[in-house]
Amino acid sequence: MSRDSNELISAYLDGELSPAERAEFERKLASGEISRQEFEEMKAMTEVTSSVKLASFPDEVWDGFWSQTYNRLERGIGWIFLSIGAVILCSAGAYQFLRSLIEDPSSPWWIRLGTAFVALGLGALFVSVLRERIFVRSTDPYRKVKR
């Protein structure tokens, strides 16, 4: 066996040895080739660490944590910054794309037409969703209910 004694003891205690390796380990332990004191110390350490469990907080603690103003504000600000950055980058990309289409007379007509339809479709969808949100917000009977 080529493993050093610590690895061998650990493998024995974890049940990772084959029956032949286990018998060989027990023979070495009985003959003194492997330190009995080292084995007992590692066995005690394994027993202690296997009985340790992580403490879990009650649900009330987590509910309080997630509902704290600071955490809600922090996440809200993060989403606002992410959204603003994404809008800026998407707008700049769309602007550059449209500018190159307009300035480049060699662009095929079907790409220009397809781009125009995409822009009109996005505009119509935006207006439709905005109208729906305004309607739902004004007619929602639960809008004043706090979560």
N, C-alpha and C positions, 0 to 999 in steps of 0.2 A: 504494500500500500504506500503510495507516494504522498499522501496528504500529511501535513504536519499535525501534531497532536491536538492543537486547538480546533482545527477544522474537523478532525476526526471525531473529537468529543462532541462538537456542535452537531455534526451530521448524525451521530448516534442518538443524541438527545432529541433531535427533530424527527427521528424515524426515517432518515433518508438513506440508510445503509441497506444493502441487499442482505439476505440471510447469511451468506458466506462472509461478507464484510463484517456483519454484526458479530458472528462467532469469533472471527479473528480479533476484533476490537476487544471483546470480553476476555479472550485469552491473554492479550497484551495487558489489559488492565489487571488481571489476576496475577500475572507474572511480574508486574511492576515496571514494564516497559513504558507504560503511560501512567503518569502521576495520579494516584488515587485522590490526593488533596485537590489537584487542579480539576479533576472530574467532579468531585463533590461541590466545589465552589461554582463551577459552571452549571451544575444541576440545580443548585439553590437559586442562582441568578435566573435561570430559565423558568423556574417555578414562580418567582416573584414577578418577572415581567409578563408571564402569561396570565396572571391574575389581575393585572392593571387594566383598567378600562377608562376611556375618556369620559369626562363629565359632560353631560348634556344639559343645556339650559331648558327650563320650562318654556312652554309656548308663550306664556305671558311676557317673558323677557324679550323673545324675538318679535312679538307683536309690537311691544313698546319701542324696540330699536327701529323697526321698519317704519313706524308711524311718526317718528320724531321729525320735527320740522327741518332740522339740519340735513338729515339724510334725504328727505324728499326734495329739498332745495338743491342740494348737491347734484342729485341725479337729473333734476329738471334743467339746471344750468348746463350740465354735460350734454344733454340731448339738444338743447338750444344751440350750443356752439357747434355740435356735430351737424345739425341741420343747416345752419347758416353756411358753414364751410362747404357742405355738399351742394347747396344751391349756388354758391359763388362759382365753384369749380364746374358744375354742369352748365351754368349759364355762360361762362367763359368759353367752354368747349363748343357749345351750340353756336355762340356768336362767331367763333373762328371758323366753324364748319360752314355756316351760312354765308359768311363773308367770302370764303374761298369759292363757294358755289356761284355767288353773284359776280365776283371779279373775274372768274375764269370762264371766258366765253366758250371754251372747248368742252365744258361739262355737258354730258349728254342730257337731252331734254327730259328723258324719263327719270333721271336722278333728281332733276329740279322739280319735276311734277310730284314724284314720290315724297320728296322732302316737304313740299307744300302741303300735301295731304296729311302727312304725319303731324306737321305743325297745327293744321286746322283741327285734326282729330284730338290732339292733346289739349288744345284750347277749349274745344267743345266739352271734353270730359272734365276739365278743370271747372268750367262754369257750371256744369251739371252737378258735380259733387259739392261745390260751394253753395249752390242754391239749396240742395238737399240738406246740408248741414245747418244752414240758416233756418230752414223750415222746421227741422227736428228740434233745434234748440229753442225756437219760439213756442212750440207746441208740446214740449216734454213736460208732463205733469210731475216728474221726479227731479227736475233740475235743481230744486232747492234742498233736496235730501242730502245730508252729509254721509259719506261712507264710513 
